[in-house]
């Protein structure tokens, strides 16, 4: 594995490849994911996936974002994505993620979030890591809580998705509260995911 790969008990987080496009498109062919995320459209096609991969490479090269494919160790199957966008000036970073619907409820999101928090503090040397979710998606908030993040409040009508304004719940963890917790997760497979 190269330095851009993160391993946990059940997952491998790695950069996306062109060969992932069919799996990306297959996983995003449900309105459930598009409805609970800001930037994923529905329907989703190969052209959108190619544009996204190009954008990921540009962000990684510029150091403004790091997107990882979430892959199961047991069968190397792509199950979702997670990213972290550092703000070097303020030593903070935002994370975002999605898990394909067939893999919800197995703890994969929490395991990936814990790993990316570790990456943010240890590799990127951030002081604060935060995440947002639509208030209509409480499962994502539970993932954030289980990953050690604390609820900080609601940003009312923070973004527009389609014709509707959405409230965002915000969660965060700061370095002094993290304490170097390992990114490897054990057990707890029954949790909901985003």
C-alpha positions in Angstrom: 0.0 0.0 0.0 1.3 3.5 -0.8 1.2 6.4 1.7 -2.2 7.6 0.3 -3.8 4.5 1.6 -5.4 4.0 5.1 -6.2 0.6 6.5 -8.6 -0.2 9.3 -9.9 -3.5 10.7 -12.4 -4.0 7.9 -11.7 -1.3 5.4 -9.1 0.1 3.0 -9.3 3.8 2.1 -7.5 4.5 -1.1 -7.6 7.0 -4.0 -10.2 6.3 -6.6 -9.2 4.8 -10.0 -10.9 4.9 -13.4 -11.7 1.2 -12.9 -14.0 2.3 -10.0 -16.4 4.2 -12.3 -18.9 1.4 -12.9 -19.1 0.7 -9.1 -19.5 4.4 -8.4 -22.4 4.7 -10.9 -24.0 1.5 -9.6 -23.9 2.7 -5.9 -25.2 6.1 -6.7 -28.2 4.9 -8.7 -30.5 5.5 -5.7 -32.3 8.7 -4.8 -31.7 7.9 -1.1 -28.0 9.0 -1.3 -28.7 12.1 -3.5 -31.4 13.3 -1.1 -29.1 13.2 1.9 -26.0 14.8 0.4 -25.4 18.2 -1.0 -23.3 17.5 -4.1 -24.4 14.2 -5.4 -27.0 14.4 -8.2 -29.6 11.8 -9.2 -29.5 10.1 -11.6 -25.8 9.6 -11.7 -23.9 8.6 -14.8 -20.4 7.7 -16.0 -19.7 11.3 -17.2 -20.4 12.6 -13.7 -18.1 10.0 -12.2 -15.3 10.9 -14.6 -15.7 14.6 -13.8 -15.6 13.8 -10.1 -12.4 11.7 -10.4 -10.7 14.6 -12.3 -11.8 17.0 -9.6 -10.4 14.6 -6.9 -7.0 14.5 -8.6 -6.8 18.3 -8.9 -7.7 18.7 -5.2 -5.2 16.1 -4.1 -2.4 17.7 -6.2 -3.3 21.2 -4.8 -3.6 19.9 -1.2 -7.1 21.2 -0.9 -8.9 17.9 -0.6 -8.3 14.2 -0.2 -11.0 11.8 -1.4 -10.8 8.1 -0.6 -12.7 5.2 -1.9 -14.0 3.1 0.9 -13.2 -0.5 0.1 -14.1 -3.7 2.1 -10.9 -5.7 2.9 -12.7 -9.0 2.7 -13.6 -8.8 -1.0 -12.0 -5.5 -2.2 -15.5 -4.2 -3.0 -16.1 -0.5 -3.3 -18.8 0.5 -0.8 -18.6 4.3 -0.6 -16.4 7.4 -0.4 -15.0 9.8 2.3 -13.2 13.0 1.9 -11.4 15.6 4.0 -10.8 19.2 3.0 -8.2 21.0 5.0 -8.0 24.7 5.7 -4.3 25.1 6.5 -4.6 28.7 7.7 -7.0 27.8 10.4 -5.8 24.2 11.0 -9.2 22.8 10.5 -10.8 20.4 8.0 -14.3 19.4 6.9 -15.1 15.7 6.2 -17.9 14.3 4.1 -18.9 10.7 3.2 -21.4 8.4 1.7 -22.0 4.7 1.9 -23.8 2.7 -0.8 -27.3 1.7 0.4 -26.6 -2.1 0.3 -23.9 -1.5 3.0 -25.9 0.7 5.4 -26.2 -0.4 9.0 -22.9 -2.3 9.3 -20.7 0.3 10.9 -18.6 1.0 7.9 -19.3 4.8 7.9 -18.1 5.1 11.5 -15.0 3.1 10.9 -14.1 5.2 7.9 -14.9 8.5 9.8 -12.6 7.4 12.7 -9.9 6.6 10.2 -10.2 10.0 8.4 -10.2 11.8 11.7 -6.9 10.1 12.6 -5.5 11.0 9.2 -6.6 14.6 9.7 -4.9 15.0 13.1 -1.8 12.8 12.5 -1.0 13.3 8.8 -2.5 16.7 8.0 -1.8 18.1 11.5 -5.2 19.7 11.9 -6.5 21.1 15.2 -10.3 20.8 14.5 -12.2 18.4 12.3 -15.9 18.9 11.6 -18.7 17.5 9.5 -22.3 18.6 8.5 -25.4 16.6 7.8 -28.9 17.5 6.7 -31.1 17.4 9.8 -33.4 15.1 7.9 -30.6 12.5 8.0 -30.1 11.7 11.7 -28.3 8.4 10.9 -25.3 10.5 9.8 -25.3 12.4 13.1 -25.2 9.1 14.9 -22.1 8.1 12.8 -20.4 11.3 13.8 -21.2 10.8 17.5 -19.9 7.3 17.4 -16.7 8.5 15.8 -16.2 10.9 18.8 -17.5 14.1 17.4 -19.7 16.4 19.4 -22.9 18.1 18.3 -22.4 21.9 18.1 -25.7 23.1 16.7 -27.9 23.6 13.7 -27.3 26.0 10.9 -30.8 26.9 9.8 -31.6 26.9 6.1 -27.8 26.7 5.4 -27.9 25.4 1.9 -30.2 25.0 -1.0 -30.8 21.5 -2.4 -33.1 21.6 -5.4 -35.9 24.0 -4.6 -35.7 23.6 -0.8 -33.4 25.1 1.8 -31.9 22.5 4.1 -30.8 22.8 7.8 -27.4 21.5 8.6 -26.4 19.9 11.9 -22.7 20.4 12.7 -20.5 18.1 14.7 -16.8 18.5 15.5 -13.8 17.1 17.3 -10.7 19.1 18.4 -7.3 17.7 18.9 -7.3 18.1 22.7 -10.5 16.0 22.9 -9.2 13.4 20.5 -6.2 12.2 22.4 -4.6 10.1 19.6 -7.3 7.5 19.4 -6.4 4.7 17.0 -8.2 4.6 13.7 -8.8 0.9 13.9 -12.3 0.1 15.0 -13.4 -3.1 16.7 -17.0 -4.4 16.6 -20.2 -2.4 16.8 -21.5 -3.6 13.5 -25.2 -2.8 14.2 -25.0 1.0 13.8 -26.8 3.0 11.2 -24.7 4.8 8.6 -25.2 7.8 6.3 
